Amino acid sequence: MSEQAAQAGAARGTADAPKGSAQPLCHAYDVALLDLDGVVYIGGNAIPGASQALRKASEQGMRLAYVTNNAFRTPAAVAQILTGFGIAVTPGDVVTSAQAAARLLAQKLPAGSAVLVVGGMGLRLAVRERGLRPVSTSLDKPAAVVQGYAPGISYPLLAEGGLAVAAGALFVGTNADKTLPGPHGRQPGNGSLLQVIAFATGQQPLIAGKPEPPLHEESVARTGARHPLVVGDRLDTDIEAAQRVKADSLLVLTGVTSPAEAVLAPPGQRPTYLAEDLSGLVEPQPAITSGDDGFSCGGWTARWADGNQLELSGHGAKIDGLRALCAVAWSRDRGTEGLTGDGLRQVLQTLGYVVLARGGDPPEPPGCAPRPAAVLRRDTGRSPGRRPGSLGR
């Protein structure tokens, strides 16, 4: 976790629990700032129910903006993809890390400055939109180099960027995602590619995308949001970004973050709300109550027992059980340290979540879980070969 995330968590406090809302979130917030991959679609496929939930939220008055760290596609290209999924969207509803990087550059450079673009058409258009002049060679003596992922990035272009940064050009990255999903697994992302120039020059880039604030600021500026809700599937980008700017957030379990990782979330990456999927936008969020018996949500109660065990008992919707587990795990300083992988898998399986020994926890449709109690043990020290809080993977 980054230093900024730790500071955000300290400011918010370590005893936070997921919040409740008596009214649907689409009534409580004016704009939803939605991540895309893992929230609206996965790869080339729409997530089941996503378009229906978004349509209902829009019909009930919530404005929708689609905020992505992807700097390769233009807003028009993203809008076309979403339209193909049956979602009503215009290019103006899409905000990209390329646009955030271009705004950051425009704030630091005179109008008309040359900017060497190491990236694709989406990034070049964003730079031009801000009154800057995209170039492709260090011979143009650019005032800055901006780099974003594009599948056709070549060594000669990286070399030109390195020469310009070495000569004193400002270095900006659209985002720092180390990996990105591919058809055969995780592939190097822009954060990895940025290190080519950074390692060669000794200069680390300024980052515009999530979890850094510029992309959120760009989204708020473009939407005019007064009380936005950040919606995402990743703790280390979407949720941490919301924490840093003190915005509320909704974590959905349709993408990268597993139920186990939600329970183990560090303070700077804890969401305001939890939901199985985007239907959480159009439903009230049940309150979590605390008492001598622990933390309760719906028909579930979770509590620490004997100082080193976490117990879960009850029945009802499994997402309510997960909310109760998060509340009790987050309820004390260093509360998630030492939770064993085996115990965590056991308690989540009691709720009805499928937990894999390796990889993530594939999301399931919302439903009811059985009644039996389960115990999640809390280690008092390190186990050989396993980090505290790890899932034993």
HUKAQUI-V319650 format. One record per residue. RES is the residue in one letter. D_FIRST is the distance of its C-alpha to the first C-alpha in whole Angstrom. Layout:
res,d_first
RES,D_FIRST
RES,D_FIRST
This chain:
res,d_first
M,0
S,4
E,7
Q,8
A,6
A,7
Q,10
A,11
G,11
A,13
A,15
R,16
G,16
T,15
A,18
D,18
A,19
P,20
K,23
G,26
S,29
A,32
Q,33
P,31
L,28
C,30
H,32
A,30
Y,28
D,30
V,28
A,25
L,23
L,22
D,20
L,23
D,22
G,21
V,22
V,26
Y,26
I,25
G,26
G,30
N,31
A,30
I,28
P,31
G,32
A,30
S,33
Q,35
A,32
L,31
R,35
K,35
A,33
S,34
E,38
Q,37
G,36
M,32
R,31
L,29
A,27
Y,25
V,22
T,21
N,19
N,22
A,24
F,26
R,28
T,30
P,30
A,34
A,33
V,30
A,32
Q,35
I,33
L,32
T,36
G,36
F,34
G,37
I,34
A,36
V,34
T,35
P,33
G,33
D,30
V,28
V,25
T,24
S,21
A,24
Q,26
A,23
A,23
A,27
R,26
L,24
L,27
A,30
Q,28
K,28
L,31
P,35
A,36
G,38
S,35
A,35
V,32
L,31
V,29
V,28
G,27
G,30
M,32
G,30
L,28
R,31
L,33
A,30
V,31
R,34
E,34
R,33
G,36
L,34
R,36
P,34
V,35
S,35
T,36
S,35
L,39
D,39
K,37
P,34
A,32
A,29
V,27
V,25
Q,24
G,23
Y,23
A,27
P,28
G,31
I,29
S,31
Y,31
P,34
L,32
L,29
A,31
E,32
G,29
G,28
L,32
A,31
V,28
A,30
A,32
G,30
A,29
L,26
F,23
V,21
G,19
T,20
N,16
A,14
D,14
K,14
T,16
L,19
P,21
G,24
P,28
H,27
G,23
R,20
Q,21
P,20
G,18
N,19
G,15
S,17
L,21
L,19
Q,19
V,23
I,24
A,21
F,22
A,26
T,25
G,23
Q,22
Q,18
P,19
L,18
I,16
A,18
G,16
K,14
P,11
E,13
P,16
P,19
L,19
H,19
E,22
E,24
S,24
V,25
A,28
R,29
T,29
G,30
A,28
R,28
H,26
P,24
L,22
V,19
V,20
G,17
D,16
R,13
L,10
D,8
T,11
D,13
I,12
E,9
A,12
A,14
Q,13
R,13
V,16
K,17
A,19
D,19
S,18
L,19
L,17
V,20
L,20
T,22
G,20
V,16
T,15
S,17
P,18
A,17
E,13
A,14
V,15
L,12
A,10
P,8
P,10
G,8
Q,8
R,12
P,15
T,18
Y,20
L,20
A,23
E,24
D,25
L,26
S,29
G,27
L,28
V,31
E,31
P,31
Q,28
P,29
A,28
I,27
T,29
S,28
G,31
D,32
D,32
G,28
F,26
S,29
C,28
G,31
G,33
W,30
T,29
A,26
R,26
W,25
A,29
D,30
G,26
N,25
Q,26
L,24
E,27
L,28
S,31
G,33
H,34
G,33
A,31
K,28
I,25
D,27
G,26
L,22
R,22
A,24
L,21
C,18
A,20
V,21
A,18
W,16
S,19
R,18
D,16
R,14
G,16
T,14
E,14
G,17
L,18
T,20
G,20
D,23
G,24
L,21
R,23
Q,26
V,25
L,24
Q,27
T,29
L,28
G,29
Y,26
V,26
V,24
L,23
A,23
R,21
G,20
G,19
D,21
P,23
P,24
E,28
P,30
P,30
G,32
C,33
A,32
P,35
R,35
P,35
A,32
A,29
V,28
L,24
R,24
R,21
D,21
T,22
G,21
R,20
S,22
P,23
G,21
R,18
R,15
P,15
G,13
S,14
L,17
G,19
R,19
